[in-house]
């Protein structure tokens, strides 16, 4: 099962793709790294930034043959404006998934961190390190957005019996 993980953002949106190679409850040996990238919408008009994000996600989904999307969900934020903009980016990702017919699951950050690190309050650096361990990467992702997106995809692989929860 090819899973696209998304760490939504309007300044920088992380994308990570993994293959879950079997249906035996997502053992880490069954998860293979496929691709990662950062989408950086241009500054300016919000509607154009959202369209840019949507179009790029649709392109990645089609190019990489993803069949499931997992998105990091945010319930609150220290800065209301940042949380609001992240929610709009999440909406663009949900629309891209729906347009491509992907089942979608939203995961709160604490659940992703718990699945990856074993601690729901882990730092982004700890998540990046464990993503590298789980995927047997020779080099850690340089962008925390990419490692977060891969972590969300891995979390989805670790929970294979989900029904669309978005």
Secondary structure, DSSP 8 states (H G I E B T S, - for coil): -EEEEEE--SS-EEEEEEEE--SSS--GGGEEEEEEEEE---SS-HHHHHHHHHHHHHHHHHHHT--EEEEEE-S--SSHHHHHHHHHHHHHHHHHHHHTT-EEEEEEHHHHHHHHHS-TT--HHHHHHHHHHHTT-SS--S-HHHHHHHHHHHHHHH-TT-----
